[in-house]
């Protein structure tokens, strides 16, 4: 016989959504249950050594089935419906137990419900279960369709143009690689090619390169001239140091000014033409020129040399700045400002025109060289703004010897900071022992521009709790009272429901009570049919509605010792394209167009037995 398979989902961390498996009392060894395991909403992987089924009957009996089969992916277990299970009356409450040497885990319970026989009308509880089957099947199909809609096949492939960041390959990418040994002329040379080694065979080296003494080369072998060739080329050449007679100078002038006379031009310039009429040509020695360009050592008396003036000893910065404005550009030393000063002063147009308005100087104390700050270079800038001459003020030039006096090093740190409000010193003590809420009154918070304090009373402590919450819509105070006595359905009108973002109220009228039943609004008979003697029943299916067909009857089978058997089954589906057969006995099903045909099948007597089929439309 063909096995009947029940597929259910069981959870190890929360109650199961699917709780019932329906079987016919007395059937055994023809049905099995495949259990898919979950931990919450994720697949559970079995990590135990063995799995067993434990069940208790309505009258307190115990049923155990050991060594359940665990799937290779560790997500499923399988067990058989045994004769012991199907012989129980009523309900059999079961769970799956996983155990190892020192651990045990169990699923939340589920129920195997034995149905004695189907006679007359189908029990409402069975119709409810079948309706649940339909709902779950539709939901599973829709979920699978949504999940797979935008997914690629597992074994799909891409072309190179589909890969957006495929690298641009060089010419070597089109070459083959040698499987072993050295590459050929058309292959790519790998790093292990023996020809890339620094060593060479003696046969690869010329004999002259292996001689024991340095070889002798001829001039022609190295591209040089012979001695004879060199002498020939040097013959007729002048020595590097030689003289000429006047006759050997081809452009020697024919006449020159008389001794003591004036030349008409000097270095190409003509007097009274491009040389001023009062210009004088004076001979100066090198020492004379140096004297003109240098200020004499003694400047205390305001000596004027070469157009530069420094008026006596510099007593303060104002004196210095006045002197520099009245002088030409200057490089030298001056006495004053407590010590001798090395000084560089630059004036606009060298002080000839408006140098009194624009300039700059750099100075350094000549004698104080031990103190980094005293030995620093300082400078000032003279400029004019709005018709007024101004000095910007002296500033220190930073260098490797003094920068630490003005700037922090890159690895510096601070042990204190100043409060920007009252300049009080603040410290950080993160490594000190922690404090409790009684040890402080304020917390630090960042307000976007600075660290400010906020009173601790504005925050809840770590161990606080809430007795009320505020409704986000109308700000009403709501409470939780889970420990109070439970309510009956007449005590409330609303239930709590989670919509994915918030907890909302839903009217209880949307749900059926535990003792509800169904009338013609939910399931109604559309059509039916009966047959006898191994015949068949054909029923037209609704096109866009959920439906259930119930099959019920008897037959004779096993010709050697005829026995009466039960013909039964349920078929549920949607329209004509989607259907499923459950709890089937001695029937076969086929669909053609909008018509479904149910026939007796199996080893039965064609002249005995009869069965009927009834189509129910689900509301």
Residue pairs with C-beta under 8 A, 6 or more apart in sequence:
1 30
1 602
2 30
3 30
3 31
3 32
4 30
4 31
4 32
4 582
4 583
4 584
5 31
5 32
5 33
5 34
6 21
6 31
6 32
6 33
6 34
7 33
7 34
7 36
8 16
8 18
8 21
8 33
8 34
8 35
8 36
8 110
9 16
9 17
9 18
9 35
9 36
9 37
9 38
10 16
10 35
10 36
10 37
10 38
10 95
10 96
10 107
10 108
10 110
11 17
11 37
11 38
11 39
11 40
11 107
11 108
12 37
12 38
12 39
12 44
12 105
12 106
12 107
12 108
13 38
13 39
13 40
14 40
14 108
15 108
16 107
16 108
16 109
16 110
18 110
18 132
18 136
19 109
19 110
19 111
20 110
20 111
20 112
20 113
20 129
21 33
21 110
21 111
21 112
21 113
22 113
22 115
22 126
22 129
22 583
23 31
23 81
23 85
23 86
23 112
23 113
23 114
23 115
23 583
24 86
24 114
24 115
24 117
24 566
24 568
24 583
24 585
25 86
25 87
25 88
25 89
25 114
25 115
25 116
25 117
26 86
26 87
27 81
27 86
27 585
28 81
28 82
28 83
28 85
28 86
28 87
29 80
29 81
29 82
29 83
30 81
31 80
31 81
32 78
32 79
32 80
32 81
33 78
33 79
33 80
33 81
34 76
34 77
34 78
35 76
35 77
35 78
35 79
35 96
35 107
36 43
36 75
36 76
37 43
37 44
37 46
37 75
37 76
37 77
37 96
37 107
38 44
43 75
44 75
45 74
45 75
46 70
46 74
46 75
46 77
46 98
47 74
47 98
47 100
48 98
48 99
48 100
48 103
48 105
49 99
49 100
49 101
50 66
50 67
50 68
50 98
50 99
51 67
51 68
51 70
51 77
51 96
51 97
51 98
51 99
52 64
52 65
52 66
52 67
52 68
52 96
52 97
52 99
53 63
53 64
53 65
53 68
53 79
53 94
53 95
53 96
53 97
54 62
54 63
54 64
54 94
54 95
54 97
55 62
55 63
55 64
55 85
55 92
55 93
55 94
55 95
55 112
56 62
56 63
56 92
56 93
56 94
57 63
57 88
57 90
57 91
57 92
58 88
58 89
58 90
58 91
58 92
61 88
63 82
63 84
63 85
63 88
63 92
63 94
65 79
65 80
65 82
68 77
68 78
68 79
68 96
69 77
69 78
69 79
70 76
70 77
71 77
71 78
77 96
81 112
85 92
85 112
86 114
88 114
89 114
89 116
90 113
90 114
91 111
91 112
91 113
91 114
92 111
92 112
92 113
92 114
93 109
93 110
93 111
94 109
94 110
94 111
94 112
95 106
95 107
95 108
95 109
95 110
96 106
96 107
97 104
97 105
97 106
98 104
98 105
98 106
99 105
115 123
115 126
117 566
118 550
118 552
118 566
118 568
119 552
122 550
124 517
124 518
127 518
127 523
127 548
127 616
128 518
130 548
130 570
130 572
130 582
131 522
131 523
131 548
131 618
133 572
133 580
133 582
134 546
134 548
134 572
134 573
134 574
134 618
137 572
137 578
137 580
138 546
138 574
141 578
160 166
172 188
175 186
175 187
175 188
176 186
176 187
176 188
177 183
177 187
177 188
177 190
178 184
178 187
178 188
178 190
182 189
182 193
182 194
182 195
183 189
183 190
183 193
189 195
189 196
202 210
208 215
219 225
219 226
219 229
225 233
246 252
257 263
257 264
264 270
266 275
266 281
269 275
271 277
271 279
284 292
292 305
292 306
293 306
294 305
294 306
295 303
295 305
295 306
295 308
295 310
295 330
295 332
296 303
296 305
299 310
299 312
299 332
299 334
299 335
300 312
300 313
300 335
301 312
302 309
302 310
302 311
302 312
306 328
307 328
307 351
308 327
308 328
308 329
308 330
309 323
309 326
309 327
309 328
310 323
310 327
310 330
310 334
311 319
311 322
311 323
311 326
313 334
313 335
313 336
314 320
314 323
314 334
314 335
314 336
314 337
314 341
315 336
316 336
316 337
317 337
317 394
319 336
320 334
320 336
320 337
320 361
321 380
321 382
321 391
324 330
324 345
324 347
324 359
324 361
324 382
325 347
325 355
325 356
325 359
325 382
325 389
326 351
326 356
327 345
327 347
327 351
328 347
328 350
328 351
328 352
328 355
329 345
329 346
329 347
329 350
329 351
329 355
330 343
330 344
330 345
331 343
331 344
331 345
332 343
333 340
333 341
333 342
333 343
333 366
334 340
334 341
334 343
335 341
337 365
339 365
339 366
339 367
339 368
340 365
340 366
340 367
341 363
341 364
341 365
341 366
342 363
342 364
342 366
343 361
343 362
343 363
344 361
344 362
344 363
345 359
345 360
345 361
346 359
346 360
346 361
347 355
347 356
347 358
347 359
348 354
348 355
348 357
348 358
348 359
349 355
351 359
356 389
357 382
357 383
357 384
357 389
358 382
358 383
358 384
359 381
359 382
360 379
360 380
360 381
360 382
361 379
361 380
362 377
362 378
362 379
362 397
363 377
363 378
363 379
364 375
364 376
364 377
364 378
365 374
365 375
368 374
368 375
369 375
372 401
372 402
372 405
373 396
373 402
373 405
375 401
375 402
376 396
376 397
376 398
376 399
376 401
376 402
377 396
377 397
377 399
378 394
378 395
378 396
378 397
379 394
379 395
379 397
380 391
380 392
380 393
380 394
380 395
381 391
381 392
382 389
382 390
382 391
383 389
383 390
383 392
384 390
396 402
396 406
398 406
398 407
415 427
416 425
416 426
416 427
417 425
417 426
417 427
418 424
418 425
418 426
419 425
419 426
420 450
437 456
437 461
440 456
441 455
441 456
442 453
442 454
442 455
442 456
443 453
443 454
443 455
443 456
443 459
444 451
444 452
444 453
444 454
445 451
445 452
445 453
445 454
446 452
467 479
468 477
468 478
468 479
469 477
469 478
469 479
469 480
470 476
470 477
470 478
471 477
471 478
472 502
489 508
489 513
492 508
493 507
493 508
494 505
494 506
494 507
494 508
495 505
495 506
495 507
495 508
495 511
496 503
496 504
496 505
496 506
497 503
497 504
497 505
497 506
498 504
520 619
521 619
522 618
522 619
523 548
523 616
523 617
523 618
523 619
524 616
524 617
524 619
525 614
525 615
525 616
525 617
526 542
526 547
526 615
526 616
526 617
527 539
527 540
527 614
527 615
528 537
528 539
528 612
528 613
528 614
528 615
529 537
529 538
529 539
529 612
529 613
530 537
530 610
530 611
530 612
530 613
531 537
531 600
531 610
531 611
531 612
532 609
532 610
533 606
533 607
533 608
533 609
533 610
534 555
534 599
534 600
534 604
534 605
534 606
534 607
534 609
535 599
535 600
536 597
536 598
536 599
536 600
537 597
537 598
537 611
537 612
537 613
538 595
538 596
538 597
538 598
539 549
539 595
539 596
539 597
539 598
539 613
539 615
540 594
540 595
541 547
541 573
541 575
541 576
541 591
541 594
541 595
541 596
541 615
542 575
542 617
543 575
543 576
543 594
544 574
544 575
545 574
545 575
545 617
545 618
546 572
546 573
546 574
546 617
546 618
547 572
547 573
547 574
547 615
547 616
547 617
547 618
548 570
548 571
548 572
548 615
548 616
548 618
549 570
549 571
549 572
549 596
549 598
549 613
549 614
549 615
549 616
550 569
550 570
550 613
550 614
550 616
551 567
551 568
551 569
551 570
551 571
551 584
551 587
551 598
551 611
551 612
551 613
552 567
552 568
552 611
552 612
553 566
553 567
553 568
553 609
553 610
553 611
553 612
554 564
554 565
554 566
554 567
554 609
554 610
554 611
555 564
555 565
555 566
555 567
555 586
555 600
555 602
555 604
555 605
555 608
555 609
555 611
556 562
556 563
556 564
556 565
556 604
556 605
556 608
556 609
557 563
557 565
557 586
557 602
557 603
557 604
557 605
558 603
559 603
559 605
562 605
562 608
565 585
565 586
565 604
565 609
566 585
566 586
567 585
567 586
567 587
567 600
567 609
567 611
568 583
568 584
568 585
568 587
569 581
569 582
569 583
569 584
569 585
569 587
569 598
570 581
570 582
570 583
570 584
571 579
571 580
571 581
571 582
571 589
571 596
571 598
572 579
572 580
572 582
573 579
573 580
576 591
576 593
576 594
576 596
579 589
579 591
579 596
581 589
586 600
586 601
586 602
586 604
587 598
587 599
587 600
587 601
587 611
588 598
588 599
588 600
588 601
589 596
589 597
589 598
589 599
590 596
590 597
590 599
591 597
598 613
600 609
600 611
